[in-house]
């Protein structure tokens, strides 16, 4: 392995020598009749120039070297970041500019050689996601989406630097359709609607449910939110994804910068939960409802695919769809708890499972950094709630009009934290 040598920064002082000249006197005789005239030339002015001094500050330097066993391309990408981190005269690595800005004012003390281990997995047809753990402390996120490995996030934990996994505030729209087996899971009605928020810097988050019958102004006219996903697709002759408009509507109504969507259907949801190993949910009350096939006792229990779906979709309960959306949030919260019980080295494998049973418009980089941020959240600082509204009739259909309190809940999420629901 070739180690880069330090660059020596020199300070030069350029001094101009002061020069001084004695006055020169010249006598000239001019014959004008019988008169002689003597003329003396003016003395030469002496100008003293002050020396110009240029000072070049010495930039701290640390020789940092990293070896990543088994993957030279990943090693090169990680090395470039560590070289630059230790020596700011080194070329800037191919990483997001915001990551460089995050590290710009921090200089490591001392030199060192480190070892890293790469954990990677192919994520469907999106590319390959990787996590490199350096000396069991630092976490480096990489993606290869066709042009080789590149670093997209980093946490220099051994230097007590806060993690940078993309923007600190993230908002993603999670959609569950009510497509049954054999139906188009991506482009059917939206049964479950949640805005997921996270603030990695504060370790906070939130799961905010939106009633499926919320009245919205879609591109084709007023309608229930649940119908937009399917109708936009149908009205565009299957050319425009309804999810894109749903994200725009969610952003408009909330004032939150929702960056993208993840969607699944009944069948894929069940398979996802099973592949994840089930989720531990504290079911708030017993239920026996044949339509959703929800037959559950109250209390903490592990729900696998079928029961997790039944619990999430049962609305023949007090509060109807409002309570159902809250229960969907409980399942998402349980999945977060399950993630936090795992090591971040498993993140690529978990993403591979996720994208086997869902679809998204997020890039591989955004998907990886959002998911990595989930490992840093404090479950006690992640709230779960549902937007309040009233049921009214519009054009003969039952819809939900959100109340003024909904705006307060949106603003509560501005900092990436939804306050805990007050069950009292």
C-alpha positions as CSV (number, residue, x, y, z in Angstrom):
1,X,0.0,0.0,0.0
2,X,1.3,3.4,-0.9
3,X,1.2,6.0,1.8
4,X,1.0,9.7,0.7
5,X,3.9,11.8,2.0
6,X,3.1,15.0,3.9
7,X,3.3,18.4,2.1
8,X,5.6,20.9,3.8
9,X,4.1,24.3,4.1
10,X,6.7,27.1,4.0
11,X,6.3,30.8,5.0
12,X,8.1,33.2,2.7
13,X,9.0,36.8,3.7
14,X,9.8,39.0,0.6
15,X,11.7,42.1,1.6
16,X,12.5,44.9,-0.8
17,X,15.8,46.7,0.1
18,X,15.4,50.5,0.7
19,X,17.5,52.7,-1.7
20,X,18.6,56.3,-1.2
21,X,20.4,58.7,-3.7
22,X,22.4,61.9,-3.0
23,X,21.1,65.1,-4.9
24,X,23.0,65.7,-8.2
25,X,23.9,69.3,-9.0
26,X,24.6,70.4,-12.6
27,X,26.0,74.0,-13.5
28,X,25.1,75.3,-17.0
29,X,26.6,78.6,-18.4
30,X,24.4,80.4,-21.0
31,X,25.8,83.4,-22.9
32,X,23.2,86.2,-22.9
33,X,25.1,89.3,-23.7
34,X,27.6,89.7,-20.9
35,X,25.4,87.8,-18.1
36,X,26.3,84.4,-16.8
37,X,23.4,82.3,-15.3
38,X,24.0,79.2,-13.1
39,X,21.1,76.7,-12.8
40,X,21.0,73.9,-10.1
41,X,18.9,70.7,-10.9
42,X,16.3,69.8,-8.2
43,X,17.5,67.2,-5.7
44,X,16.4,63.6,-6.2
45,X,13.6,62.5,-3.9
46,X,14.4,59.4,-1.8
47,X,11.5,56.8,-1.6
48,X,11.7,54.0,0.9
49,X,9.4,51.0,0.2
50,X,8.2,48.9,3.2
51,X,8.8,45.2,2.7
52,X,5.8,43.1,1.6
53,X,5.2,40.2,4.0
54,X,3.2,37.1,3.0
55,X,2.3,34.6,5.8
56,X,1.1,31.1,4.9
57,X,-0.7,29.4,7.8
58,X,0.4,25.9,8.6
59,X,-2.4,23.4,8.2
60,X,-2.4,20.5,10.7
61,X,-1.4,17.2,9.1
62,X,-2.0,13.6,10.2
63,X,-1.0,10.6,8.1
64,X,-4.1,8.4,8.1
65,X,-4.1,5.1,6.3
66,X,-6.9,2.5,6.0
67,X,-6.9,-1.0,4.7
68,X,-10.2,-2.7,3.7
69,X,-9.7,-6.4,3.3
70,X,-11.0,-8.1,0.2
71,X,-12.2,-5.2,-1.9
72,X,-9.6,-2.8,-3.4
73,X,-12.2,-0.5,-4.9
74,X,-13.9,0.0,-1.6
75,X,-10.5,0.4,0.1
76,X,-9.5,3.1,-2.4
77,X,-12.8,5.1,-1.8
78,X,-12.4,4.9,2.0
79,X,-8.6,5.7,1.8
80,X,-9.3,8.9,-0.2
81,X,-11.6,10.2,2.5
82,X,-9.1,9.4,5.3
83,X,-6.2,10.8,3.4
84,X,-8.0,14.1,2.9
85,X,-9.3,14.1,6.5
86,X,-5.7,13.9,7.7
87,X,-4.1,16.1,5.1
88,X,-6.2,19.0,3.6
89,X,-3.6,19.5,0.9
90,X,-4.6,16.1,-0.5
91,X,-7.1,16.0,-3.4
92,X,-10.7,16.2,-2.3
93,X,-12.3,12.8,-2.3
94,X,-15.4,11.9,-4.4
95,X,-17.9,12.4,-1.6
96,X,-20.9,14.8,-1.1
97,X,-19.7,18.4,-0.6
98,X,-21.8,18.6,2.6
99,X,-19.8,15.8,4.1
100,X,-16.6,17.7,3.4
101,X,-18.2,20.8,4.9
102,X,-19.2,18.8,8.0
103,X,-15.5,17.7,8.5
104,X,-13.9,21.0,7.4
105,X,-13.1,22.4,10.8
106,X,-12.0,19.2,12.4
107,X,-8.4,18.0,12.3
108,X,-7.4,14.7,13.7
109,X,-4.5,14.5,16.2
110,X,-1.7,12.1,15.3
111,X,-1.2,9.7,12.5
112,X,-2.4,6.1,12.3
113,X,-3.0,3.0,10.2
114,X,-6.4,1.5,10.5
115,X,-8.2,-1.6,9.3
116,X,-11.7,-1.8,8.0
117,X,-14.2,-4.5,7.1
118,X,-16.8,-4.2,4.3
119,X,-20.3,-5.5,4.6
120,X,-22.2,-5.3,1.3
121,X,-25.3,-6.5,-0.5
122,X,-26.9,-6.1,-3.8
123,X,-30.1,-4.1,-3.5
124,X,-32.4,-5.4,-6.3
125,X,-31.5,-3.6,-9.5
126,X,-30.5,-0.4,-7.7
127,X,-26.8,-1.4,-7.2
128,X,-24.8,-2.4,-4.2
129,X,-24.9,-0.9,-0.7
130,X,-22.0,-1.2,1.7
131,X,-21.0,-0.4,5.2
132,X,-17.3,-0.3,6.2
133,X,-16.5,-0.5,9.9
134,X,-13.1,1.0,10.7
135,X,-11.3,-0.2,13.8
136,X,-14.7,-1.2,15.3
137,X,-15.6,2.5,15.6
138,X,-15.9,4.6,12.5
139,X,-18.8,3.9,10.1
140,X,-18.4,4.7,6.4
141,X,-21.4,4.3,4.0
142,X,-20.8,3.4,0.4
143,X,-22.8,2.7,-2.7
144,X,-22.0,1.3,-6.1
145,X,-24.8,2.2,-8.5
146,X,-22.9,1.4,-11.7
147,X,-19.8,3.6,-11.6
148,X,-17.9,2.0,-8.7
149,X,-17.8,2.5,-5.0
150,X,-18.3,6.0,-3.6
151,X,-18.6,7.2,0.0
152,X,-22.1,8.8,0.8
153,X,-21.9,9.1,4.5
154,X,-19.5,8.8,7.4
155,X,-19.3,8.8,11.2
156,X,-15.8,9.4,12.6
157,X,-16.8,8.1,16.0
158,X,-13.2,7.7,17.2
159,X,-12.7,11.4,16.7
160,X,-16.0,12.3,18.6
161,X,-17.5,13.8,15.4
162,X,-21.2,13.7,14.9
163,X,-22.4,11.4,12.1
164,X,-23.2,12.8,8.7
165,X,-25.6,10.5,6.8
166,X,-27.1,13.0,4.4
167,X,-29.3,15.9,5.4
168,X,-29.9,15.8,9.2
169,X,-33.7,16.1,8.7
170,X,-35.4,13.4,6.5
171,X,-39.0,12.9,5.6
172,X,-40.2,9.9,3.6
173,X,-43.8,8.9,2.7
174,X,-44.7,5.3,3.3
175,X,-47.7,3.9,1.4
176,X,-49.4,0.6,1.8
177,X,-52.0,-0.3,-0.9
178,X,-55.0,-2.5,-0.4
179,X,-54.1,-4.6,-3.5
180,X,-54.9,-8.3,-3.0
181,X,-52.8,-11.1,-4.5
182,X,-53.0,-10.8,-8.3
183,X,-53.7,-7.1,-8.3
184,X,-51.2,-4.3,-9.1
185,X,-49.6,-3.7,-5.7
186,X,-47.9,-0.4,-6.8
187,X,-50.8,1.3,-8.4
188,X,-53.9,0.3,-6.3
189,X,-55.7,2.4,-3.7
190,X,-53.6,3.6,-0.8
191,X,-54.8,2.0,2.4
192,X,-52.0,3.0,4.8
193,X,-50.5,6.5,4.7
194,X,-47.6,7.6,6.9
195,X,-45.0,10.4,6.9
196,X,-41.8,9.1,8.6
197,X,-39.5,11.8,10.0
198,X,-36.0,11.6,11.5
199,X,-33.5,14.0,12.9
200,X,-30.1,12.1,13.3
201,X,-28.5,15.1,15.0
202,X,-31.0,14.9,17.8
203,X,-31.8,11.2,17.6
204,X,-35.5,12.0,17.2
205,X,-38.2,10.9,14.8
206,X,-41.9,10.5,14.2
207,X,-44.5,8.4,12.5
208,X,-47.5,10.5,11.4
209,X,-50.5,8.8,10.0
210,X,-52.9,10.5,7.5
211,X,-56.5,9.2,7.4
212,X,-57.0,7.5,4.1
213,X,-60.3,9.3,3.4
214,X,-58.7,12.8,3.9
215,X,-60.1,15.2,1.2
216,X,-57.5,16.6,-1.1
217,X,-57.4,18.5,-4.3
218,X,-55.7,16.2,-6.8
219,X,-54.7,17.1,-10.3
220,X,-58.0,15.7,-11.6
221,X,-60.2,17.3,-8.9
222,X,-61.2,16.8,-5.3
223,X,-61.0,13.3,-4.0
224,X,-60.2,11.1,-1.1
225,X,-56.4,10.7,-0.6
226,X,-56.7,6.9,-0.9
227,X,-57.9,7.1,-4.5
228,X,-55.1,9.3,-5.9
229,X,-52.5,6.6,-6.2
230,X,-54.8,4.5,-8.5
231,X,-56.6,7.2,-10.4
232,X,-53.5,9.2,-11.5
233,X,-52.0,6.0,-12.9
234,X,-55.2,5.0,-14.7
235,X,-56.0,8.5,-16.1
236,X,-52.5,8.8,-17.5
237,X,-52.9,5.5,-19.3
238,X,-50.4,3.9,-16.9
239,X,-47.6,6.4,-17.6
240,X,-47.6,8.6,-14.5
241,X,-47.0,7.0,-11.0
242,X,-49.7,8.1,-8.6
243,X,-47.1,7.9,-5.8
244,X,-45.4,11.0,-7.1
245,X,-48.6,13.1,-6.8
246,X,-49.3,11.7,-3.4
247,X,-45.8,12.8,-2.2
248,X,-46.5,16.3,-3.6
249,X,-49.9,16.4,-1.9
250,X,-48.4,15.3,1.4
251,X,-45.7,18.0,1.1
252,X,-48.2,20.6,0.2
253,X,-50.6,19.8,3.1
254,X,-47.8,19.4,5.7
255,X,-45.3,22.0,4.6
256,X,-42.6,19.4,5.2
257,X,-40.0,18.6,2.5
258,X,-41.0,15.0,1.8
259,X,-38.3,13.6,-0.4
260,X,-39.7,10.4,-1.7
261,X,-41.9,7.3,-1.2
262,X,-41.8,3.6,-0.4
263,X,-44.8,1.5,-1.3
264,X,-46.0,-2.1,-0.8
265,X,-49.2,-4.1,-1.0
266,X,-50.9,-6.8,1.1
267,X,-48.9,-9.8,-0.2
268,X,-45.6,-8.1,-0.2
269,X,-46.2,-6.6,3.3
270,X,-46.8,-10.0,4.7
271,X,-43.7,-11.5,3.1
272,X,-41.6,-8.5,4.2
273,X,-42.6,-9.0,7.9
274,X,-41.9,-12.7,7.7
275,X,-38.5,-12.2,6.1
276,X,-37.7,-9.6,8.8
277,X,-38.5,-12.3,11.4
278,X,-41.7,-10.8,12.7
279,X,-42.3,-7.6,14.8
280,X,-43.0,-7.3,18.5
281,X,-46.2,-5.2,19.0
282,X,-48.0,-4.4,22.1
283,X,-51.6,-4.9,20.9
284,X,-53.7,-2.3,22.9
285,X,-56.9,-4.4,23.0
286,X,-58.2,-7.8,21.9
287,X,-59.9,-8.0,18.6
288,X,-61.9,-10.6,16.6
289,X,-62.9,-9.2,13.3
290,X,-63.6,-11.5,10.4
291,X,-63.3,-9.0,7.5
292,X,-59.7,-8.2,8.2
293,X,-59.1,-11.6,9.8
294,X,-57.8,-9.9,12.9
295,X,-58.0,-12.4,15.8
296,X,-55.6,-11.1,18.4
297,X,-55.4,-10.9,22.2
298,X,-54.2,-7.8,24.0
299,X,-50.6,-7.5,25.0
300,X,-47.0,-7.7,23.7
301,X,-46.6,-10.4,21.1
302,X,-44.7,-11.2,18.0
303,X,-46.7,-10.6,14.9
304,X,-45.8,-12.4,11.7
305,X,-47.0,-11.5,8.2
306,X,-50.7,-12.5,8.4
307,X,-51.4,-11.1,11.9
308,X,-49.3,-8.0,11.3
309,X,-51.4,-7.2,8.2
310,X,-54.7,-8.0,10.0
311,X,-53.8,-5.7,12.9
312,X,-52.7,-2.9,10.6
313,X,-55.9,-3.0,8.4
314,X,-58.7,-3.7,10.9
315,X,-60.8,-0.6,11.1
316,X,-64.0,-2.2,12.6
317,X,-62.8,-0.8,16.0
318,X,-63.4,2.3,18.1
319,X,-62.0,5.3,16.1
320,X,-62.3,3.5,12.8
321,X,-59.6,4.5,10.3
322,X,-58.0,6.9,12.7
323,X,-57.2,4.1,15.1
324,X,-56.2,1.8,12.2
325,X,-53.6,4.4,11.0
326,X,-52.3,4.6,14.6
327,X,-51.9,0.8,14.6
328,X,-50.1,0.9,11.4
329,X,-47.7,3.3,13.1
330,X,-47.2,0.8,15.9
331,X,-46.1,-1.8,13.4
332,X,-43.6,0.7,11.9
333,X,-42.3,1.6,15.4
334,X,-42.0,-2.2,16.2
335,X,-39.9,-2.6,13.0
336,X,-37.7,0.3,14.1
337,X,-37.2,-1.4,17.5
338,X,-36.2,-4.6,15.6
339,X,-33.7,-2.7,13.5
340,X,-32.1,-1.2,16.6
341,X,-31.6,-4.7,18.1
342,X,-29.3,-5.5,15.1
343,X,-25.8,-4.3,14.3
344,X,-25.5,-1.6,11.6
345,X,-23.3,-4.1,9.7
346,X,-26.5,-5.9,8.8
347,X,-27.9,-2.7,7.1
348,X,-27.2,-3.8,3.5
349,X,-28.9,-7.2,4.1
350,X,-31.9,-5.5,5.7
351,X,-32.2,-3.1,2.7
352,X,-32.0,-6.1,0.3
353,X,-34.9,-7.6,2.2
354,X,-36.8,-4.4,2.1
355,X,-36.4,-3.8,-1.6
356,X,-37.4,-7.4,-2.4
357,X,-40.9,-6.6,-1.2
358,X,-41.3,-2.8,-1.8
359,X,-40.8,-0.2,-4.4
360,X,-39.3,3.3,-4.1
361,X,-38.3,6.4,-6.0
362,X,-35.4,7.1,-3.6
363,X,-31.9,6.7,-5.0
364,X,-29.7,4.0,-3.5
365,X,-27.7,6.7,-1.8
366,X,-30.8,8.3,-0.2
367,X,-32.2,4.9,0.8
368,X,-28.9,3.9,2.5
369,X,-28.4,7.2,4.3
370,X,-32.0,7.4,5.5
371,X,-31.9,3.8,6.8
372,X,-28.5,4.3,8.4
373,X,-30.0,7.2,10.3
374,X,-32.6,4.9,11.8
375,X,-29.8,3.1,13.7
376,X,-29.1,6.3,15.6
377,X,-32.6,7.1,16.8
378,X,-33.7,6.8,20.4
379,X,-37.0,4.9,20.4
380,X,-38.1,7.0,23.4
381,X,-37.8,10.1,21.2
382,X,-39.9,8.8,18.3
383,X,-43.6,9.6,18.4
384,X,-46.5,8.0,16.7
385,X,-49.8,9.8,16.0
386,X,-52.5,10.4,13.5
387,X,-53.8,13.6,12.0
388,X,-57.1,14.7,13.6
389,X,-60.1,15.3,11.4
390,X,-63.9,15.2,11.2
391,X,-66.0,13.0,8.9
392,X,-68.3,14.9,6.6
393,X,-70.2,14.2,3.4
394,X,-69.1,15.6,0.0
395,X,-71.0,14.8,-3.2
396,X,-72.6,11.8,-1.4
397,X,-69.3,10.4,-0.2
398,X,-67.9,10.2,3.3
399,X,-64.6,12.1,3.6
400,X,-62.3,13.4,6.3
401,X,-61.6,17.1,6.7
402,X,-58.5,17.7,8.7
403,X,-59.0,20.1,11.7
404,X,-56.8,23.0,12.7
405,X,-55.0,20.8,15.2
406,X,-53.5,19.0,12.2
407,X,-51.4,22.1,11.4
408,X,-50.0,22.1,14.9
409,X,-48.9,18.4,14.4
410,X,-47.2,19.2,11.1
411,X,-45.3,22.1,12.8
412,X,-44.4,19.7,15.6
413,X,-42.6,17.7,13.0
414,X,-40.6,20.6,11.6
415,X,-37.6,19.6,13.7
416,X,-37.9,15.9,12.8
417,X,-39.5,15.0,16.1
418,X,-43.2,14.2,16.7
419,X,-44.0,14.5,20.3
420,X,-45.2,11.4,22.0
421,X,-48.9,10.7,21.9
422,X,-50.6,11.4,25.2
423,X,-52.6,8.3,25.9
424,X,-54.1,9.9,29.0
